[in-house]
Amino acid sequence: MMPVALASTSAVAYGISDYLGGVASRRARALRVVSVSYPLSIVLVGAAAVVAGGSPTLVGLAWGMTSGLLSGIAVWSFYVALSRGPMSVISPITAVLAASVPLAFGLAAGERPGTGALVGMSLALVATVLVSLESDEGSSIGHGRLTPQLVVLTVISGLAFAGFFVLLAQVPAGEGLWPVAASRIGATAVVLTAAFAARESFRFSRRLIAIGLVLAVFDAVANGAFYFASQAGMLSLVSVIAALYPAFTVALAITHGGERLRAVQVVGLTLAGVSIALLALG
């Protein structure tokens, strides 16, 4: 029950962060937004790590750092793909890869969820795809043709997100939040490198800094919750739940963003709720 609760917390926090990041990106480029929030998340997770304690090892920190590098690559490639191609195709592909690869890895490693949990996982995968589907009219981002280059970027993003889940779950127990702090350092290094390469301005308004701080809080909660979920439960289970974050992004877009809910997304949100219930019972 605890791993499910933690993974669900992670999904909610990821979903809120994704929604707020999308809103902020309407006023500033996405890369500028994460260039503010990611460094702040290091400070927040670092402070939490000091309070939480633990005995970090080089192995654990290396797993954390490497997972963060993949997280940064995932975010960068995802934003590039979204800026050039159809969100209605890119988002579902990314989401299903982020969920299915850790699921396959966990099962291959010998994890054996119960029948109810397996059904819940299957429903969660379907729900992830359905809630990620957007019509061209429902997106504020210009849509282009899905070129082979964009397909590659989309697959890289999905696999990098999946790799982040898998690698962070490899951290040995008892190391506190230090590996998560290392993960945020790795992700920030990638994001800032991409920002420098894109010649982004690093002069931030007070408003953007404030938004970045809020995003950093949810980013820290999301990563910390997933880390503890993976420590307490099966990767195959918690990764699928965490990958349900688009459901919460969509819910916020409807309740606070004034967006209309599509029939396919209603089905997806319903399946998401059913899958979490089954996983909790399983």
DRENDRENMAR-405678 format. One line per 4 residues: number of its first residue (from 0); their letters; for each residue y, z, x of C-alpha. Coordinates in nm, 4 decimals. Layout:
! DRENDRENMAR-405678
NUM) a) Y/Z/X | ...;
! end
This chain:
! DRENDRENMAR-405678
0) mmpv) 0.0000/0.0000/0.0000 | 0.2439/0.0888/0.2803 | 0.2067/-0.2477/0.4626 | 0.2747/-0.4287/0.1347;
4) alas) 0.5835/-0.2156/0.0687 | 0.7164/-0.2741/0.4205 | 0.6463/-0.6478/0.4092 | 0.8140/-0.6694/0.0681;
8) tsav) 1.1166/-0.4862/0.2103 | 1.1210/-0.7405/0.4913 | 1.1101/-1.0296/0.2426 | 1.3955/-0.8815/0.0382;
12) aygi) 1.6097/-0.8244/0.3477 | 1.5354/-1.1732/0.4841 | 1.6209/-1.3186/0.1429 | 1.9521/-1.1330/0.1193;
16) sdyl) 2.0410/-1.2266/0.4764 | 1.9574/-1.5918/0.4080 | 2.1718/-1.5944/0.0943 | 2.4698/-1.4241/0.2578;
20) ggva) 2.4354/-1.6487/0.5617 | 2.4396/-1.9537/0.3356 | 2.7538/-1.8312/0.1600 | 2.9242/-1.7569/0.4922;
24) srra) 2.8256/-2.1007/0.6240 | 3.0351/-2.2623/0.3515 | 3.3436/-2.1260/0.5298 | 3.2214/-2.1472/0.8897;
28) ralr) 2.9501/-2.3433/1.0696 | 2.6095/-2.1747/1.0495 | 2.5863/-2.1524/1.4279 | 2.9140/-1.9613/1.4389;
32) vvsv) 2.7892/-1.7183/1.1758 | 2.4710/-1.6303/1.3644 | 2.6676/-1.6164/1.6913 | 2.8385/-1.3142/1.5370;
36) sypl) 2.5496/-1.1528/1.3505 | 2.2785/-1.1813/1.6162 | 2.4592/-0.9909/1.8954 | 2.5515/-0.7226/1.6424;
40) sivl) 2.1866/-0.6944/1.5378 | 2.0970/-0.6094/1.8986 | 2.3369/-0.3152/1.8858 | 2.2007/-0.1932/1.5521;
44) vgaa) 1.8327/-0.2246/1.6469 | 1.9026/-0.0741/1.9884 | 2.0677/0.2291/1.8302 | 1.7772/0.2648/1.5870;
48) avva) 1.5321/0.2379/1.8781 | 1.7014/0.5277/2.0579 | 1.6717/0.7438/1.7457 | 1.3151/0.6357/1.6639;
52) ggsp) 1.1860/0.6969/2.0152 | 0.8568/0.5484/2.1307 | 0.7209/0.4525/2.4718 | 0.7916/0.0849/2.5418;
56) tlvg) 0.5763/-0.1060/2.7889 | 0.6402/-0.4306/2.9719 | 0.3675/-0.5947/2.7646 | 0.5233/-0.4845/2.4368;
60) lawg) 0.8723/-0.5871/2.5452 | 0.7395/-0.9249/2.6597 | 0.5778/-0.9858/2.3203 | 0.9038/-0.8877/2.1546;
64) mtsg) 1.1224/-1.1036/2.3784 | 0.8977/-1.4088/2.3374 | 0.8896/-1.3683/1.9595 | 1.2695/-1.3546/1.9615;
68) llsg) 1.2943/-1.6768/2.1605 | 1.0820/-1.8480/1.8958 | 1.2951/-1.6932/1.6215 | 1.6092/-1.8359/1.7799;
72) iavw) 1.4487/-2.1802/1.8148 | 1.3370/-2.1623/1.4509 | 1.6845/-2.0806/1.3215 | 1.8555/-2.3442/1.5367;
76) sfyv) 1.6147/-2.6255/1.4454 | 1.6181/-2.5245/1.0783 | 1.9973/-2.5405/1.0555 | 2.0078/-2.8738/1.2385;
80) alsr) 1.7463/-3.0192/1.0032 | 1.9255/-2.8891/0.6934 | 2.2572/-3.0330/0.8102 | 2.1077/-3.3831/0.8353;
84) gpms) 1.8281/-3.4082/0.5809 | 1.7108/-3.3208/0.2284 | 1.6820/-2.9452/0.1744 | 1.4377/-3.0037/-0.1121;
88) visp) 1.1835/-3.1287/0.1438 | 1.2753/-2.9353/0.4577 | 1.2776/-2.5845/0.3085 | 0.9285/-2.5968/0.1517;
92) itav) 0.7700/-2.7440/0.4658 | 0.9284/-2.4762/0.6830 | 0.8334/-2.1980/0.4427 | 0.4697/-2.2983/0.4018;
96) laas) 0.4199/-2.3328/0.7782 | 0.5806/-1.9922/0.8352 | 0.3349/-1.8397/0.5875 | 0.0137/-2.0351/0.6408;
100) vpla) -0.0082/-2.0339/1.0216 | -0.0017/-1.6510/1.0575 | -0.2445/-1.6320/0.7655 | -0.4863/-1.8664/0.9428;
104) fgla) -0.4366/-1.6804/1.2715 | -0.5156/-1.3445/1.1112 | -0.8272/-1.4744/0.9399 | -0.9438/-1.6405/1.2633;
108) ager) -0.8906/-1.3117/1.4458 | -1.1378/-1.1430/1.2129 | -0.9193/-0.9996/0.9371 | -1.1061/-0.9855/0.6082;
112) pgtg) -0.8831/-0.9195/0.3048 | -1.0499/-0.8393/-0.0271 | -1.0961/-1.0936/-0.3045 | -0.7867/-0.9750/-0.4925;
116) alvg) -0.5776/-0.9970/-0.1763 | -0.7026/-1.3491/-0.1033 | -0.6049/-1.4596/-0.4527 | -0.2664/-1.2937/-0.4047;
120) msla) -0.2173/-1.4745/-0.0742 | -0.3015/-1.8094/-0.2316 | -0.0520/-1.7490/-0.5117 | 0.2097/-1.6369/-0.2585;
124) lvat) 0.1749/-1.9619/-0.0633 | 0.2222/-2.1658/-0.3794 | 0.5146/-1.9455/-0.4864 | 0.6828/-1.9903/-0.1489;
128) vlvs) 0.6779/-2.3670/-0.1874 | 0.7917/-2.3676/-0.5504 | 1.0890/-2.1336/-0.5074 | 1.2004/-2.3317/-0.2009;
132) lesd) 1.2258/-2.6561/-0.3950 | 1.5836/-2.7574/-0.4695 | 1.7265/-3.0574/-0.6445 | 1.9843/-3.2673/-0.4655;
136) egss) 2.2419/-3.1569/-0.7207 | 2.1695/-2.7890/-0.6584 | 2.2473/-2.7958/-0.2904 | 2.5882/-2.7724/-0.1325;
140) ighg) 2.4609/-2.9451/0.1802 | 2.4813/-3.3219/0.2131 | 2.1416/-3.4885/0.1973 | 2.0240/-3.7695/0.4156;
144) rltp) 1.7005/-3.9558/0.4660 | 1.4024/-3.7654/0.6078 | 1.3688/-3.9446/0.9416 | 1.0826/-3.8908/1.1887;
148) qlvv) 1.3213/-3.6876/1.4055 | 1.3975/-3.4549/1.1136 | 1.0274/-3.4195/1.0381 | 0.9738/-3.3056/1.3977;
152) ltvi) 1.2640/-3.0580/1.3728 | 1.1288/-2.9230/1.0438 | 0.7785/-2.8746/1.1823 | 0.9196/-2.7111/1.4961;
156) sgla) 1.1186/-2.4721/1.2777 | 0.8193/-2.3784/1.0628 | 0.5874/-2.3325/1.3605 | 0.8510/-2.1308/1.5476;
160) fagf) 0.8975/-1.8981/1.2494 | 0.5198/-1.8633/1.2310 | 0.5016/-1.7930/1.6037 | 0.7642/-1.5230/1.5646;
164) fvll) 0.5487/-1.3463/1.3036 | 0.2321/-1.3797/1.5109 | 0.3794/-1.2688/1.8439 | 0.5719/-0.9703/1.7089;
168) aqvp) 0.2496/-0.8512/1.5466 | 0.0820/-0.8404/1.8914 | 0.2970/-0.5503/2.0136 | 0.0763/-0.2453/2.0869;
172) ageg) 0.1248/0.0620/1.8688 | 0.3498/0.3497/1.9712 | 0.6362/0.1527/2.1271 | 0.8956/0.2326/1.8633;
176) lwpv) 1.1603/-0.0277/1.7862 | 1.2159/-0.1320/2.1475 | 1.0124/-0.4544/2.1150 | 1.2219/-0.5457/1.8086;
180) aasr) 1.5378/-0.4930/2.0148 | 1.3893/-0.7209/2.2826 | 1.3134/-0.9747/2.0098 | 1.6749/-0.9766/1.8947;
184) igat) 1.7892/-1.0236/2.2561 | 1.5642/-1.3283/2.2890 | 1.6846/-1.4767/1.9610 | 2.0487/-1.4144/2.0511;
188) avvl) 2.0044/-1.5840/2.3887 | 1.8795/-1.9015/2.2180 | 2.1513/-1.8992/1.9517 | 2.4350/-1.8432/2.1993;
192) taaf) 2.2976/-2.1131/2.4295 | 2.2935/-2.3553/2.1366 | 2.6481/-2.2499/2.0428 | 2.7724/-2.3122/2.3978;
196) aare) 2.5991/-2.6502/2.4048 | 2.7650/-2.7401/2.0726 | 3.1003/-2.6242/2.2116 | 3.1496/-2.3765/1.9312;
200) sfrf) 3.4613/-2.1605/1.9355 | 3.3979/-1.7926/2.0017 | 3.7238/-1.6817/1.8441 | 3.6128/-1.5033/1.5299;
204) srrl) 3.8257/-1.3869/1.2388 | 3.7993/-1.0301/1.1131 | 3.6417/-1.1610/0.7957 | 3.3677/-1.3432/0.9863;
208) iaig) 3.3014/-1.0362/1.2016 | 3.2707/-0.8222/0.8868 | 3.0299/-1.0720/0.7311 | 2.8385/-1.0870/1.0578;
212) lvla) 2.7999/-0.7087/1.0560 | 2.6535/-0.7123/0.7046 | 2.4164/-0.9917/0.8029 | 2.3184/-0.7973/1.1145;
216) vfda) 2.2239/-0.4958/0.9036 | 1.9901/-0.6977/0.6818 | 1.8550/-0.8859/0.9844 | 1.7734/-0.5553/1.1558;
220) vang) 1.6069/-0.4164/0.8420 | 1.4057/-0.7354/0.7874 | 1.2728/-0.7522/1.1420 | 1.2093/-0.3794/1.1675;
224) afyf) 1.0257/-0.3687/0.8353 | 0.8064/-0.6658/0.9266 | 0.7304/-0.5127/1.2667 | 0.6121/-0.1852/1.1139;
228) asqa) 0.4239/-0.3730/0.8404 | 0.2341/-0.5728/1.1020 | 0.1574/-0.2503/1.2900 | 0.0192/-0.0852/0.9762;
232) gmls) -0.1605/-0.3745/0.8083 | -0.3235/-0.7132/0.8479 | -0.1070/-0.9961/0.9806 | -0.2638/-1.2364/0.7314;
236) lvsv) -0.1396/-1.0175/0.4479 | 0.2048/-0.9036/0.5624 | 0.3149/-1.2436/0.6958 | 0.2471/-1.4112/0.3616;
240) iaal) 0.4509/-1.1460/0.1801 | 0.7377/-1.1658/0.4289 | 0.7432/-1.5437/0.3894 | 0.8260/-1.4955/0.0203;
244) ypaf) 1.1890/-1.4339/0.1177 | 1.3084/-1.7636/-0.0450 | 1.2300/-1.6045/-0.3832 | 1.4927/-1.3377/-0.3250;
248) tval) 1.7420/-1.5895/-0.1881 | 1.6988/-1.7965/-0.5048 | 1.7301/-1.4880/-0.7266 | 2.0631/-1.3980/-0.5641;
252) aith) 2.1867/-1.7567/-0.5887 | 2.1209/-1.7395/-0.9623 | 2.2566/-1.3908/-1.0350 | 2.5557/-1.4006/-0.7999;
256) gger) 2.6038/-1.7628/-0.6986 | 2.6118/-1.9179/-1.0432 | 2.3273/-2.1584/-0.9667 | 2.0930/-2.2738/-1.2412;
260) lrav) 1.7265/-2.1877/-1.2233 | 1.4938/-2.4883/-1.2280 | 1.1669/-2.4749/-1.4217 | 0.9622/-2.5082/-1.1038;
264) qvvg) 1.1475/-2.2130/-0.9528 | 1.0781/-2.0011/-1.2623 | 0.7094/-2.0631/-1.2033 | 0.7531/-1.9817/-0.8343;
268) ltla) 0.9325/-1.6528/-0.9006 | 0.6671/-1.5540/-1.1528 | 0.3878/-1.6318/-0.9089 | 0.5697/-1.4373/-0.6380;
272) gvsi) 0.5727/-1.1262/-0.8557 | 0.2083/-1.1656/-0.9500 | 0.1050/-1.2239/-0.5875 | 0.2792/-0.9092/-0.4631;
276) alla) 0.1126/-0.7069/-0.7385 | -0.2298/-0.8451/-0.6477 | -0.1712/-0.7803/-0.2777 | -0.0639/-0.4238/-0.3499;
280) lg) -0.3756/-0.3627/-0.5595 | -0.5998/-0.5431/-0.3108;
! end
